[in-house]
């Protein structure tokens, strides 16, 4: 079965995001990392997320969402 769902990690807590990524790694196609989480974890955090073997969508846009 093809996996086609990306899980949005909209967290301001890196450990919580890692826990969620770990819990969905067998069911999701990929992880969406938002600007808030990337500001916390940086490139080193992205390396940790890549260890789950999922695609990573780095979503750093800030101008299209008024509350961001």
CHARMM-style PDB file with segment names, atoms N, HN, CA, C and O in Angstrom:
ATOM      1  N   UNK     1       0.838  -1.183   0.000  1.00  0.00      PROA
ATOM      2  CA  UNK     1       0.000   0.000   0.000  1.00  0.00      PROA
ATOM      3  C   UNK     1       0.881   1.244   0.000  1.00  0.00      PROA
ATOM      4  O   UNK     1       1.804   1.364   0.805  1.00  0.00      PROA
ATOM      5  N   UNK     2       0.585   2.165  -0.910  1.00  0.00      PROA
ATOM      6  HN  UNK     2      -0.165   2.067  -1.564  1.00  0.00      PROA
ATOM      7  CA  UNK     2       1.348   3.398  -1.009  1.00  0.00      PROA
ATOM      8  C   UNK     2       0.962   4.342   0.123  1.00  0.00      PROA
ATOM      9  O   UNK     2      -0.218   4.561   0.397  1.00  0.00      PROA
ATOM     10  N   UNK     3       1.971   4.888   0.766  1.00  0.00      PROA
ATOM     11  HN  UNK     3       2.929   4.710   0.544  1.00  0.00      PROA
ATOM     12  CA  UNK     3       1.744   5.875   1.824  1.00  0.00      PROA
ATOM     13  C   UNK     3       1.777   7.255   1.191  1.00  0.00      PROA
ATOM     14  O   UNK     3       2.702   7.565   0.440  1.00  0.00      PROA
ATOM     15  N   UNK     4       0.785   8.089   1.479  1.00  0.00      PROA
ATOM     16  HN  UNK     4       0.034   7.837   2.089  1.00  0.00      PROA
ATOM     17  CA  UNK     4       0.744   9.406   0.859  1.00  0.00      PROA
ATOM     18  C   UNK     4       0.403  10.528   1.832  1.00  0.00      PROA
ATOM     19  O   UNK     4       0.048  11.624   1.400  1.00  0.00      PROA
ATOM     20  N   UNK     5       0.503  10.284   3.110  1.00  0.00      PROA
ATOM     21  HN  UNK     5       0.792   9.394   3.461  1.00  0.00      PROA
ATOM     22  CA  UNK     5       0.176  11.317   4.094  1.00  0.00      PROA
ATOM     23  C   UNK     5       1.449  11.815   4.760  1.00  0.00      PROA
ATOM     24  O   UNK     5       2.274  11.035   5.239  1.00  0.00      PROA
ATOM     25  N   UNK     6       1.585  13.140   4.776  1.00  0.00      PROA
ATOM     26  HN  UNK     6       0.916  13.773   4.388  1.00  0.00      PROA
ATOM     27  CA  UNK     6       2.666  13.784   5.520  1.00  0.00      PROA
ATOM     28  C   UNK     6       2.101  14.266   6.847  1.00  0.00      PROA
ATOM     29  O   UNK     6       1.001  14.816   6.896  1.00  0.00      PROA
ATOM     30  N   UNK     7       2.840  14.064   7.902  1.00  0.00      PROA
ATOM     31  HN  UNK     7       3.734  13.618   7.862  1.00  0.00      PROA
ATOM     32  CA  UNK     7       2.417  14.491   9.234  1.00  0.00      PROA
ATOM     33  C   UNK     7       3.091  15.826   9.544  1.00  0.00      PROA
ATOM     34  O   UNK     7       4.316  15.940   9.511  1.00  0.00      PROA
ATOM     35  N   UNK     8       2.273  16.826   9.845  1.00  0.00      PROA
ATOM     36  HN  UNK     8       1.278  16.733   9.872  1.00  0.00      PROA
ATOM     37  CA  UNK     8       2.786  18.158  10.172  1.00  0.00      PROA
ATOM     38  C   UNK     8       3.246  18.177  11.620  1.00  0.00      PROA
ATOM     39  O   UNK     8       2.468  17.913  12.536  1.00  0.00      PROA
ATOM     40  N   UNK     9       4.503  18.489  11.811  1.00  0.00      PROA
ATOM     41  HN  UNK     9       5.135  18.703  11.066  1.00  0.00      PROA
ATOM     42  CA  UNK     9       5.058  18.585  13.163  1.00  0.00      PROA
ATOM     43  C   UNK     9       5.042  20.050  13.593  1.00  0.00      PROA
ATOM     44  O   UNK     9       6.075  20.719  13.607  1.00  0.00      PROA
ATOM     45  N   UNK    10       3.867  20.527  13.939  1.00  0.00      PROA
ATOM     46  HN  UNK    10       3.027  19.984  13.927  1.00  0.00      PROA
ATOM     47  CA  UNK    10       3.673  21.919  14.349  1.00  0.00      PROA
ATOM     48  C   UNK    10       3.868  22.044  15.856  1.00  0.00      PROA
ATOM     49  O   UNK    10       2.931  22.344  16.596  1.00  0.00      PROA
ATOM     50  N   UNK    11       5.086  21.812  16.290  1.00  0.00      PROA
ATOM     51  HN  UNK    11       5.847  21.568  15.689  1.00  0.00      PROA
ATOM     52  CA  UNK    11       5.399  21.835  17.715  1.00  0.00      PROA
ATOM     53  C   UNK    11       6.494  22.851  17.995  1.00  0.00      PROA
ATOM     54  O   UNK    11       7.321  23.147  17.132  1.00  0.00      PROA
ATOM     55  N   UNK    12       6.488  23.372  19.191  1.00  0.00      PROA
ATOM     56  HN  UNK    12       5.816  23.132  19.892  1.00  0.00      PROA
ATOM     57  CA  UNK    12       7.583  24.239  19.635  1.00  0.00      PROA
ATOM     58  C   UNK    12       8.493  23.479  20.595  1.00  0.00      PROA
ATOM     59  O   UNK    12       9.353  24.067  21.251  1.00  0.00      PROA
ATOM     60  N   UNK    13       8.291  22.165  20.667  1.00  0.00      PROA
ATOM     61  HN  UNK    13       7.592  21.688  20.134  1.00  0.00      PROA
ATOM     62  CA  UNK    13       9.082  21.307  21.537  1.00  0.00      PROA
ATOM     63  C   UNK    13       9.705  20.205  20.683  1.00  0.00      PROA
ATOM     64  O   UNK    13       8.996  19.372  20.119  1.00  0.00      PROA
ATOM     65  N   UNK    14      11.026  20.206  20.595  1.00  0.00      PROA
ATOM     66  HN  UNK    14      11.602  20.882  21.054  1.00  0.00      PROA
ATOM     67  CA  UNK    14      11.740  19.262  19.735  1.00  0.00      PROA
ATOM     68  C   UNK    14      11.506  17.817  20.168  1.00  0.00      PROA
ATOM     69  O   UNK    14      11.288  16.951  19.322  1.00  0.00      PROA
ATOM     70  N   UNK    15      11.548  17.545  21.468  1.00  0.00      PROA
ATOM     71  HN  UNK    15      11.725  18.249  22.155  1.00  0.00      PROA
ATOM     72  CA  UNK    15      11.353  16.172  21.953  1.00  0.00      PROA
ATOM     73  C   UNK    15       9.960  15.659  21.639  1.00  0.00      PROA
ATOM     74  O   UNK    15       9.803  14.492  21.280  1.00  0.00      PROA
ATOM     75  N   UNK    16       8.953  16.497  21.763  1.00  0.00      PROA
ATOM     76  HN  UNK    16       9.080  17.445  22.054  1.00  0.00      PROA
ATOM     77  CA  UNK    16       7.577  16.110  21.432  1.00  0.00      PROA
ATOM     78  C   UNK    16       7.477  15.777  19.944  1.00  0.00      PROA
ATOM     79  O   UNK    16       6.835  14.799  19.560  1.00  0.00      PROA
ATOM     80  N   UNK    17       8.118  16.599  19.113  1.00  0.00      PROA
ATOM     81  HN  UNK    17       8.640  17.394  19.425  1.00  0.00      PROA
ATOM     82  CA  UNK    17       8.104  16.354  17.667  1.00  0.00      PROA
ATOM     83  C   UNK    17       8.791  15.034  17.331  1.00  0.00      PROA
ATOM     84  O   UNK    17       8.317  14.289  16.473  1.00  0.00      PROA
ATOM     85  N   UNK    18       9.899  14.743  17.999  1.00  0.00      PROA
ATOM     86  HN  UNK    18      10.284  15.348  18.696  1.00  0.00      PROA
ATOM     87  CA  UNK    18      10.586  13.463  17.784  1.00  0.00      PROA
ATOM     88  C   UNK    18       9.705  12.289  18.194  1.00  0.00      PROA
ATOM     89  O   UNK    18       9.669  11.268  17.507  1.00  0.00      PROA
ATOM     90  N   UNK    19       8.997  12.430  19.305  1.00  0.00      PROA
ATOM     91  HN  UNK    19       9.026  13.260  19.863  1.00  0.00      PROA
ATOM     92  CA  UNK    19       8.090  11.366  19.755  1.00  0.00      PROA
ATOM     93  C   UNK    19       6.998  11.096  18.729  1.00  0.00      PROA
ATOM     94  O   UNK    19       6.699   9.942  18.421  1.00  0.00      PROA
ATOM     95  N   UNK    20       6.403  12.163  18.200  1.00  0.00      PROA
ATOM     96  HN  UNK    20       6.646  13.100  18.450  1.00  0.00      PROA
ATOM     97  CA  UNK    20       5.338  11.994  17.212  1.00  0.00      PROA
ATOM     98  C   UNK    20       5.904  11.370  15.940  1.00  0.00      PROA
ATOM     99  O   UNK    20       5.298  10.461  15.372  1.00  0.00      PROA
ATOM    100  N   UNK    21       7.057  11.852  15.491  1.00  0.00      PROA
ATOM    101  HN  UNK    21       7.549  12.591  15.952  1.00  0.00      PROA
ATOM    102  CA  UNK    21       7.677  11.287  14.293  1.00  0.00      PROA
ATOM    103  C   UNK    21       7.949   9.800  14.483  1.00  0.00      PROA
ATOM    104  O   UNK    21       7.720   9.001  13.575  1.00  0.00      PROA
ATOM    105  N   UNK    22       8.426   9.440  15.636  1.00  0.00      PROA
ATOM    106  HN  UNK    22       8.611  10.089  16.374  1.00  0.00      PROA
ATOM    107  CA  UNK    22       8.689   8.034  15.921  1.00  0.00      PROA
ATOM    108  C   UNK    22       7.405   7.210  15.895  1.00  0.00      PROA
ATOM    109  O   UNK    22       7.404   6.073  15.423  1.00  0.00      PROA
ATOM    110  N   UNK    23       6.322   7.776  16.395  1.00  0.00      PROA
ATOM    111  HN  UNK    23       6.322   8.699  16.778  1.00  0.00      PROA
ATOM    112  CA  UNK    23       5.069   7.023  16.463  1.00  0.00      PROA
ATOM    113  C   UNK    23       4.395   6.854  15.095  1.00  0.00      PROA
ATOM    114  O   UNK    23       3.586   5.942  14.925  1.00  0.00      PROA
ATOM    115  N   UNK    24       4.712   7.713  14.118  1.00  0.00      PROA
ATOM    116  HN  UNK    24       5.370   8.454  14.256  1.00  0.00      PROA
ATOM    117  CA  UNK    24       4.065   7.612  12.803  1.00  0.00      PROA
ATOM    118  C   UNK    24       5.007   7.094  11.712  1.00  0.00      PROA
ATOM    119  O   UNK    24       4.606   6.984  10.554  1.00  0.00      PROA
ATOM    120  N   UNK    25       6.242   6.779  12.067  1.00  0.00      PROA
ATOM    121  HN  UNK    25       6.568   6.868  13.008  1.00  0.00      PROA
ATOM    122  CA  UNK    25       7.249   6.435  11.054  1.00  0.00      PROA
ATOM    123  C   UNK    25       6.859   5.248  10.176  1.00  0.00      PROA
ATOM    124  O   UNK    25       7.311   5.164   9.034  1.00  0.00      PROA
ATOM    125  N   UNK    26       6.043   4.342  10.668  1.00  0.00      PROA
ATOM    126  HN  UNK    26       5.676   4.409  11.596  1.00  0.00      PROA
ATOM    127  CA  UNK    26       5.652   3.177   9.876  1.00  0.00      PROA
ATOM    128  C   UNK    26       4.402   3.411   9.033  1.00  0.00      PROA
ATOM    129  O   UNK    26       4.077   2.599   8.167  1.00  0.00      PROA
ATOM    130  N   UNK    27       3.702   4.513   9.282  1.00  0.00      PROA
ATOM    131  HN  UNK    27       3.966   5.173   9.986  1.00  0.00      PROA
ATOM    132  CA  UNK    27       2.433   4.760   8.604  1.00  0.00      PROA
ATOM    133  C   UNK    27       2.436   5.972   7.689  1.00  0.00      PROA
ATOM    134  O   UNK    27       1.594   6.061   6.795  1.00  0.00      PROA
ATOM    135  N   UNK    28       3.347   6.898   7.882  1.00  0.00      PROA
ATOM    136  HN  UNK    28       4.031   6.826   8.608  1.00  0.00      PROA
ATOM    137  CA  UNK    28       3.350   8.150   7.123  1.00  0.00      PROA
ATOM    138  C   UNK    28       4.316   8.081   5.945  1.00  0.00      PROA
ATOM    139  O   UNK    28       5.257   7.286   5.932  1.00  0.00      PROA
ATOM    140  N   UNK    29       4.061   8.929   4.965  1.00  0.00      PROA
ATOM    141  HN  UNK    29       3.297   9.575   4.975  1.00  0.00      PROA
ATOM    142  CA  UNK    29       4.976   9.064   3.833  1.00  0.00      PROA
ATOM    143  C   UNK    29       6.096  10.035   4.154  1.00  0.00      PROA
ATOM    144  O   UNK    29       7.205   9.920   3.632  1.00  0.00      PROA
ATOM    145  N   UNK    30       5.793  10.996   5.019  1.00  0.00      PROA
ATOM    146  HN  UNK    30       4.892  11.090   5.443  1.00  0.00      PROA
ATOM    147  CA  UNK    30       6.807  11.987   5.330  1.00  0.00      PROA
ATOM    148  C   UNK    30       6.423  12.879   6.486  1.00  0.00      PROA
ATOM    149  O   UNK    30       5.356  12.740   7.085  1.00  0.00      PROA
ATOM    150  N   UNK    31       7.330  13.806   6.788  1.00  0.00      PROA
ATOM    151  HN  UNK    31       8.197  13.919   6.302  1.00  0.00      PROA
ATOM    152  CA  UNK    31       7.151  14.747   7.893  1.00  0.00      PROA
ATOM    153  C   UNK    31       7.235  16.166   7.360  1.00  0.00      PROA
ATOM    154  O   UNK    31       8.089  16.481   6.531  1.00  0.00      PROA
ATOM    155  N   UNK    32       6.351  17.009   7.837  1.00  0.00      PROA
ATOM    156  HN  UNK    32       5.657  16.753   8.510  1.00  0.00      PROA
ATOM    157  CA  UNK    32       6.384  18.426   7.476  1.00  0.00      PROA
ATOM    158  C   UNK    32       6.949  19.189   8.670  1.00  0.00      PROA
ATOM    159  O   UNK    32       6.367  19.178   9.754  1.00  0.00      PROA
ATOM    160  N   UNK    33       8.078  19.848   8.466  1.00  0.00      PROA
ATOM    161  HN  UNK    33       8.551  19.857   7.585  1.00  0.00      PROA
ATOM    162  CA  UNK    33       8.730  20.631   9.513  1.00  0.00      PROA
ATOM    163  C   UNK    33       8.412  22.097   9.262  1.00  0.00      PROA
ATOM    164  O   UNK    33       8.719  22.628   8.195  1.00  0.00      PROA
ATOM    165  N   UNK    34       7.805  22.746  10.231  1.00  0.00      PROA
ATOM    166  HN  UNK    34       7.555  22.314  11.098  1.00  0.00      PROA
ATOM    167  CA  UNK    34       7.424  24.144  10.073  1.00  0.00      PROA
ATOM    168  C   UNK    34       8.527  25.075  10.567  1.00  0.00      PROA
ATOM    169  O   UNK    34       9.499  24.638  11.184  1.00  0.00      PROA
ATOM    170  N   UNK    35       8.359  26.361  10.285  1.00  0.00      PROA
ATOM    171  HN  UNK    35       7.570  26.716   9.784  1.00  0.00      PROA
ATOM    172  CA  UNK    35       9.386  27.333  10.653  1.00  0.00      PROA
ATOM    173  C   UNK    35       9.616  27.406  12.162  1.00  0.00      PROA
ATOM    174  O   UNK    35      10.747  27.622  12.599  1.00  0.00      PROA
ATOM    175  N   UNK    36       8.584  27.232  12.950  1.00  0.00      PROA
ATOM    176  HN  UNK    36       7.666  27.057  12.595  1.00  0.00      PROA
ATOM    177  CA  UNK    36       8.746  27.289  14.406  1.00  0.00      PROA
ATOM    178  C   UNK    36       9.634  26.154  14.912  1.00  0.00      PROA
ATOM    179  O   UNK    36      10.530  26.373  15.727  1.00  0.00      PROA
ATOM    180  N   UNK    37       9.380  24.952  14.427  1.00  0.00      PROA
ATOM    181  HN  UNK    37       8.652  24.774  13.765  1.00  0.00      PROA
ATOM    182  CA  UNK    37      10.189  23.806  14.844  1.00  0.00      PROA
ATOM    183  C   UNK    37      11.608  23.906  14.292  1.00  0.00      PROA
ATOM    184  O   UNK    37      12.570  23.584  14.990  1.00  0.00      PROA
ATOM    185  N   UNK    38      11.744  24.351  13.043  1.00  0.00      PROA
ATOM    186  HN  UNK    38      10.963  24.613  12.476  1.00  0.00      PROA
ATOM    187  CA  UNK    38      13.074  24.480  12.462  1.00  0.00      PROA
ATOM    188  C   UNK    38      13.907  25.515  13.218  1.00  0.00      PROA
ATOM    189  O   UNK    38      15.117  25.348  13.367  1.00  0.00      PROA
ATOM    190  N   UNK    39      13.270  26.572  13.692  1.00  0.00      PROA
ATOM    191  HN  UNK    39      12.287  26.707  13.571  1.00  0.00      PROA
ATOM    192  CA  UNK    39      13.995  27.588  14.468  1.00  0.00      PROA
ATOM    193  C   UNK    39      14.553  26.990  15.755  1.00  0.00      PROA
ATOM    194  O   UNK    39      15.582  27.440  16.258  1.00  0.00      PROA
ATOM    195  N   UNK    40      13.879  25.987  16.281  1.00  0.00      PROA
ATOM    196  HN  UNK    40      13.043  25.621  15.872  1.00  0.00      PROA
ATOM    197  CA  UNK    40      14.322  25.336  17.522  1.00  0.00      PROA
ATOM    198  C   UNK    40      15.392  24.286  17.243  1.00  0.00      PROA
ATOM    199  O   UNK    40      16.397  24.219  17.950  1.00  0.00      PROA
ATOM    200  N   UNK    41      15.179  23.469  16.216  1.00  0.00      PROA
ATOM    201  HN  UNK    41      14.362  23.523  15.641  1.00  0.00      PROA
ATOM    202  CA  UNK    41      16.062  22.311  16.015  1.00  0.00      PROA
ATOM    203  C   UNK    41      17.181  22.546  15.005  1.00  0.00      PROA
ATOM    204  O   UNK    41      18.236  21.919  15.109  1.00  0.00      PROA
ATOM    205  N   UNK    42      16.982  23.420  14.044  1.00  0.00      PROA
ATOM    206  HN  UNK    42      16.125  23.929  13.960  1.00  0.00      PROA
ATOM    207  CA  UNK    42      18.006  23.709  13.053  1.00  0.00      PROA
ATOM    208  C   UNK    42      18.371  22.516  12.188  1.00  0.00      PROA
ATOM    209  O   UNK    42      17.639  21.528  12.121  1.00  0.00      PROA
ATOM    210  N   UNK    43      19.515  22.625  11.526  1.00  0.00      PROA
ATOM    211  HN  UNK    43      20.109  23.428  11.580  1.00  0.00      PROA
ATOM    212  CA  UNK    43      19.947  21.557  10.615  1.00  0.00      PROA
ATOM    213  C   UNK    43      20.251  20.263  11.353  1.00  0.00      PROA
ATOM    214  O   UNK    43      20.040  19.177  10.815  1.00  0.00      PROA
ATOM    215  N   UNK    44      20.738  20.370  12.562  1.00  0.00      PROA
ATOM    216  HN  UNK    44      20.910  21.252  12.999  1.00  0.00      PROA
ATOM    217  CA  UNK    44      21.033  19.152  13.338  1.00  0.00      PROA
ATOM    218  C   UNK    44      19.748  18.390  13.654  1.00  0.00      PROA
ATOM    219  O   UNK    44      19.731  17.159  13.640  1.00  0.00      PROA
ATOM    220  N   UNK    45      18.684  19.118  13.935  1.00  0.00      PROA
ATOM    221  HN  UNK    45      18.697  20.118  13.947  1.00  0.00      PROA
ATOM    222  CA  UNK    45      17.397  18.478  14.180  1.00  0.00      PROA
ATOM    223  C   UNK    45      16.866  17.781  12.937  1.00  0.00      PROA
ATOM    224  O   UNK    45      16.282  16.701  13.023  1.00  0.00      PROA
ATOM    225  N   UNK    46      17.073  18.409  11.773  1.00  0.00      PROA
ATOM    226  HN  UNK    46      17.548  19.286  11.703  1.00  0.00      PROA
ATOM    227  CA  UNK    46      16.639  17.780  10.528  1.00  0.00      PROA
ATOM    228  C   UNK    46      17.353  16.450  10.315  1.00  0.00      PROA
ATOM    229  O   UNK    46      16.767  15.499   9.797  1.00  0.00      PROA
ATOM    230  N   UNK    47      18.606  16.391  10.712  1.00  0.00      PROA
ATOM    231  HN  UNK    47      19.081  17.164  11.132  1.00  0.00      PROA
ATOM    232  CA  UNK    47      19.345  15.129  10.596  1.00  0.00      PROA
ATOM    233  C   UNK    47      18.707  14.052  11.461  1.00  0.00      PROA
ATOM    234  O   UNK    47      18.644  12.890  11.061  1.00  0.00      PROA
ATOM    235  N   UNK    48      18.231  14.433  12.655  1.00  0.00      PROA
ATOM    236  HN  UNK    48      18.283  15.377  12.980  1.00  0.00      PROA
ATOM    237  CA  UNK    48      17.551  13.463  13.543  1.00  0.00      PROA
ATOM    238  C   UNK    48      16.257  12.969  12.901  1.00  0.00      PROA
ATOM    239  O   UNK    48      15.960  11.774  12.930  1.00  0.00      PROA
ATOM    240  N   UNK    49      15.481  13.902  12.315  1.00  0.00      PROA
ATOM    241  HN  UNK    49      15.722  14.872  12.291  1.00  0.00      PROA
ATOM    242  CA  UNK    49      14.235  13.498  11.662  1.00  0.00      PROA
ATOM    243  C   UNK    49      14.510  12.604  10.459  1.00  0.00      PROA
ATOM    244  O   UNK    49      13.730  11.693  10.181  1.00  0.00      PROA
ATOM    245  N   UNK    50      15.594  12.847   9.749  1.00  0.00      PROA
ATOM    246  HN  UNK    50      16.227  13.587   9.976  1.00  0.00      PROA
ATOM    247  CA  UNK    50      15.896  12.027   8.573  1.00  0.00      PROA
ATOM    248  C   UNK    50      16.223  10.587   8.949  1.00  0.00      PROA
ATOM    249  O   UNK    50      16.118   9.690   8.112  1.00  0.00      PROA
ATOM    250  N   UNK    51      16.615  10.357  10.186  1.00  0.00      PROA
ATOM    251  HN  UNK    51      16.701  11.085  10.866  1.00  0.00      PROA
ATOM    252  CA  UNK    51      16.918   8.998  10.649  1.00  0.00      PROA
ATOM    253  C   UNK    51      15.683   8.100  10.670  1.00  0.00      PROA
ATOM    254  O   UNK    51      15.813   6.878  10.750  1.00  0.00      PROA
ATOM    255  N   UNK    52      14.492   8.684  10.600  1.00  0.00      PROA
ATOM    256  HN  UNK    52      14.386   9.676  10.535  1.00  0.00      PROA
ATOM    257  CA  UNK    52      13.270   7.888  10.579  1.00  0.00      PROA
ATOM    258  C   UNK    52      13.012   7.298   9.190  1.00  0.00      PROA
ATOM    259  O   UNK    52      12.135   6.448   9.031  1.00  0.00      PROA
ATOM    260  N   UNK    53      13.768   7.742   8.192  1.00  0.00      PROA
ATOM    261  HN  UNK    53      14.481   8.431   8.322  1.00  0.00      PROA
ATOM    262  CA  UNK    53      13.625   7.200   6.847  1.00  0.00      PROA
ATOM    263  C   UNK    53      12.422   7.724   6.090  1.00  0.00      PROA
ATOM    264  O   UNK    53      11.982   7.110   5.118  1.00  0.00      PROA
ATOM    265  N   UNK    54      11.886   8.855   6.526  1.00  0.00      PROA
ATOM    266  HN  UNK    54      12.243   9.354   7.316  1.00  0.00      PROA
ATOM    267  CA  UNK    54      10.726   9.450   5.869  1.00  0.00      PROA
ATOM    268  C   UNK    54      11.160  10.669   5.053  1.00  0.00      PROA
ATOM    269  O   UNK    54      12.189  11.285   5.330  1.00  0.00      PROA
ATOM    270  N   UNK    55      10.358  11.001   4.047  1.00  0.00      PROA
ATOM    271  HN  UNK    55       9.522  10.500   3.822  1.00  0.00      PROA
ATOM    272  CA  UNK    55      10.587  12.237   3.296  1.00  0.00      PROA
ATOM    273  C   UNK    55      10.376  13.411   4.243  1.00  0.00      PROA
ATOM    274  O   UNK    55       9.572  13.332   5.173  1.00  0.00      PROA
ATOM    275  N   UNK    56      11.100  14.498   4.003  1.00  0.00      PROA
ATOM    276  HN  UNK    56      11.752  14.562   3.248  1.00  0.00      PROA
ATOM    277  CA  UNK    56      10.953  15.693   4.830  1.00  0.00      PROA
ATOM    278  C   UNK    56      10.565  16.867   3.944  1.00  0.00      PROA
ATOM    279  O   UNK    56      11.233  17.170   2.956  1.00  0.00      PROA
ATOM    280  N   UNK    57       9.468  17.523   4.320  1.00  0.00      PROA
ATOM    281  HN  UNK    57       8.925  17.277   5.123  1.00  0.00      PROA
ATOM    282  CA  UNK    57       9.010  18.732   3.649  1.00  0.00      PROA
ATOM    283  C   UNK    57       9.295  19.879   4.607  1.00  0.00      PROA
ATOM    284  O   UNK    57       8.634  20.013   5.637  1.00  0.00      PROA
ATOM    285  N   UNK    58      10.273  20.702   4.270  1.00  0.00      PROA
ATOM    286  HN  UNK    58      10.809  20.594   3.434  1.00  0.00      PROA
ATOM    287  CA  UNK    58      10.655  21.829   5.108  1.00  0.00      PROA
ATOM    288  C   UNK    58       9.849  23.038   4.672  1.00  0.00      PROA
ATOM    289  O   UNK    58      10.127  23.630   3.629  1.00  0.00      PROA
ATOM    290  N   UNK    59       8.854  23.408   5.462  1.00  0.00      PROA
ATOM    291  HN  UNK    59       8.628  22.928   6.309  1.00  0.00      PROA
ATOM    292  CA  UNK    59       7.903  24.470   5.131  1.00  0.00      PROA
ATOM    293  C   UNK    59       8.250  25.718   5.940  1.00  0.00      PROA
ATOM    294  O   UNK    59       7.815  25.864   7.082  1.00  0.00      PROA
ATOM    295  N   UNK    60       9.033  26.617   5.343  1.00  0.00      PROA
ATOM    296  HN  UNK    60       9.386  26.499   4.415  1.00  0.00      PROA
ATOM    297  CA  UNK    60       9.499  27.807   6.059  1.00  0.00      PROA
ATOM    298  C   UNK    60       8.795  29.088   5.626  1.00  0.00      PROA
ATOM    299  O   UNK    60       9.244  30.183   5.964  1.00  0.00      PROA
ATOM    300  N   UNK    61       7.714  28.967   4.893  1.00  0.00      PROA
ATOM    301  HN  UNK    61       7.349  28.078   4.618  1.00  0.00      PROA
ATOM    302  CA  UNK    61       7.017  30.184   4.455  1.00  0.00      PROA
ATOM    303  C   UNK    61       6.350  30.872   5.653  1.00  0.00      PROA
ATOM    304  O   UNK    61       5.836  30.214   6.557  1.00  0.00      PROA
ATOM    305  N   UNK    62       6.370  32.184   5.638  1.00  0.00      PROA
ATOM    306  HN  UNK    62       6.787  32.719   4.903  1.00  0.00      PROA
ATOM    307  CA  UNK    62       5.767  32.924   6.758  1.00  0.00      PROA
ATOM    308  C   UNK    62       4.788  33.999   6.297  1.00  0.00      PROA
ATOM    309  O   UNK    62       4.067  34.554   7.126  1.00  0.00      PROA
ATOM    310  N   UNK    63       4.739  34.302   5.031  1.00  0.00      PROA
ATOM    311  HN  UNK    63       5.325  33.850   4.358  1.00  0.00      PROA
ATOM    312  CA  UNK    63       3.911  35.410   4.569  1.00  0.00      PROA
ATOM    313  C   UNK    63       2.500  35.014   4.191  1.00  0.00      PROA
ATOM    314  O   UNK    63       1.650  35.891   4.037  1.00  0.00      PROA
ATOM    315  N   UNK    64       2.213  33.731   4.035  1.00  0.00      PROA
ATOM    316  HN  UNK    64       2.904  33.019   4.160  1.00  0.00      PROA
ATOM    317  CA  UNK    64       0.877  33.342   3.592  1.00  0.00      PROA
ATOM    318  C   UNK    64      -0.064  33.029   4.751  1.00  0.00      PROA
ATOM    319  O   UNK    64      -1.258  32.828   4.531  1.00  0.00      PROA
ATOM    320  N   UNK    65       0.443  32.984   5.962  1.00  0.00      PROA
ATOM    321  HN  UNK    65       1.414  33.147   6.140  1.00  0.00      PROA
ATOM    322  CA  UNK    65      -0.396  32.700   7.136  1.00  0.00      PROA
ATOM    323  C   UNK    65      -0.344  33.911   8.063  1.00  0.00      PROA
ATOM    324  O   UNK    65       0.707  34.187   8.641  1.00  0.00      PROA
ATOM    325  N   UNK    66      -1.430  34.630   8.219  1.00  0.00      PROA
ATOM    326  HN  UNK    66      -2.284  34.406   7.750  1.00  0.00      PROA
ATOM    327  CA  UNK    66      -1.400  35.876   9.004  1.00  0.00      PROA
ATOM    328  C   UNK    66      -0.984  35.699  10.462  1.00  0.00      PROA
ATOM    329  O   UNK    66      -0.441  36.629  11.058  1.00  0.00      PROA
ATOM    330  N   UNK    67      -1.226  34.532  11.047  1.00  0.00      PROA
ATOM    331  HN  UNK    67      -1.667  33.776  10.563  1.00  0.00      PROA
ATOM    332  CA  UNK    67      -0.917  34.352  12.476  1.00  0.00      PROA
ATOM    333  C   UNK    67       0.468  33.784  12.718  1.00  0.00      PROA
ATOM    334  O   UNK    67       0.826  33.523  13.867  1.00  0.00      PROA
ATOM    335  N   UNK    68       1.254  33.584  11.678  1.00  0.00      PROA
ATOM    336  HN  UNK    68       0.963  33.796  10.744  1.00  0.00      PROA
ATOM    337  CA  UNK    68       2.593  33.015  11.865  1.00  0.00      PROA
ATOM    338  C   UNK    68       3.558  34.112  12.281  1.00  0.00      PROA
ATOM    339  OT1 UNK    68       4.741  33.846  12.491  1.00  0.00      PROA
TER     340      UNK     68
END
